[in-house]
Amino acid sequence: METTQQPKALFYVLMLLITLALLLVMGELLARLFVTPQPLPKPPPIGTQDPYQENPYIIKARPYIYFHIPGSKYIQARSSYQVNYEINAMGIRGPEIVAKSETGLKRLITLGDSITEGHGNHVTDTFSYRLGDSLRPYGWEVINMGVQGASPIYYATNLERYLSVEPDALLIVLFENDISDDRTGESVFFHLPFFDEFDALLMKTPTNALLSKSRLYTLLHRGWQYLIDSPVENIIIHNRDQTFTNDEQQAIQAFEQQQDDFHRPKHLIAPAVFDKHWQMTQAYLDYIVSECHQRGITVMITNLSVTGQEPGLNKAYREHAALLDQKAAQWAKQQGLPFLSLLPMIAAAVTELEPFESQIVIQDDGHPTPQIHARIEQTLQPWIINHLSK
């Protein structure tokens, strides 16, 4: 009796598998009729790019908001500098990232905006590159994953990319325009197209690469994205429905609109509404810290302000920079995170180095010079070693 039932059971299992295979084939064929994939484009030809104009080497798309086209090469140039940008397979400026198993080193990645990316500086002049040299004897490598225009919303939406390189520690570099950039990101996020080859920017496996070529998989993934909001998207939805302003904020915005000098970025938040805006930005940082702690990844926070330390600067800029520093320090203490303010270092450099434009910031630009990148590294290095060795 058992002998007769076994062939029947095998037959049923075989028929079930054949049916599933046929359904998958039919689904793939139908998907190919209705789904047009949105693959990574080929890099544009090498050219010269003004960093303050639309960048053809960058794609805007969900879930990553935007990213460099992998393999891109271009020259970033203004009147006072000309530097090469070479984009690796993960869409990040810098050399290719090798598997962690090949290095034998622990891995620290730096997250930040254009300053961390190295705007106006050669890669070897950035503070992240310098940190890589100074931390290597301690058994650590540093991978710079800074991206121009990034802020906490960007770090949260791109967290999967960062985690895919298997970091042991993250250094998040906050900057004075982060709150404003978060609000901008929230306003455009759900208007961005989906990026189908979402795993192309990860340290991916061959299985993921194969799945990404399936139109049925693409269709199902798009449907999932439409129907299910991720934890970060829930934060964005909550934040974009908040409106915090008052007469003071409107006066600041009116003042900013009269300023033509690009050294005066449009990012100030009035003190009366600063707490509300910080709480919105803090939600992204809370998410990142929670996800990292679950994986045993150390998170360190530092805060930088350059224009907020400029001599003769409008009082509102100084207040904004000081408030962000204060809120970041309080939040880091509550989370039990190492925090280091770089504002005193910049303030000291301002008194020691003259003129401001050429010694502190790049002339005709406003981003830190190689000298300031060196000082950032010198300030960060002992602090990082102290906390990574605990």
Secondary structure as GFF3:
##gff-version 3
##sequence-region A 1 390
A	DSSP	alpha_helix	2	34	.	.	.	ID=ss1
A	DSSP	beta_strand	48	49	.	.	.	ID=ss2
A	DSSP	beta_strand	58	61	.	.	.	ID=ss3
A	DSSP	beta_strand	65	68	.	.	.	ID=ss4
A	DSSP	beta_strand	73	78	.	.	.	ID=ss5
A	DSSP	beta_strand	81	86	.	.	.	ID=ss6
A	DSSP	alpha_helix	100	103	.	.	.	ID=ss7
A	DSSP	beta_strand	106	111	.	.	.	ID=ss8
A	DSSP	alpha_helix	114	117	.	.	.	ID=ss9
A	DSSP	three_ten_helix	123	125	.	.	.	ID=ss10
A	DSSP	alpha_helix	127	135	.	.	.	ID=ss11
A	DSSP	three_ten_helix	136	138	.	.	.	ID=ss12
A	DSSP	beta_strand	140	144	.	.	.	ID=ss13
A	DSSP	alpha_helix	152	157	.	.	.	ID=ss14
A	DSSP	alpha_helix	159	164	.	.	.	ID=ss15
A	DSSP	beta_strand	169	175	.	.	.	ID=ss16
A	DSSP	alpha_helix	178	188	.	.	.	ID=ss17
A	DSSP	three_ten_helix	189	191	.	.	.	ID=ss18
A	DSSP	three_ten_helix	198	201	.	.	.	ID=ss19
A	DSSP	alpha_helix	206	211	.	.	.	ID=ss20
A	DSSP	alpha_helix	215	227	.	.	.	ID=ss21
A	DSSP	alpha_helix	231	240	.	.	.	ID=ss22
A	DSSP	alpha_helix	247	257	.	.	.	ID=ss23
A	DSSP	alpha_helix	271	294	.	.	.	ID=ss24
A	DSSP	beta_strand	298	304	.	.	.	ID=ss25
A	DSSP	three_ten_helix	307	309	.	.	.	ID=ss26
A	DSSP	alpha_helix	315	335	.	.	.	ID=ss27
A	DSSP	beta_strand	339	341	.	.	.	ID=ss28
A	DSSP	alpha_helix	343	352	.	.	.	ID=ss29
A	DSSP	pi_helix	356	360	.	.	.	ID=ss30
A	DSSP	alpha_helix	370	388	.	.	.	ID=ss31
###
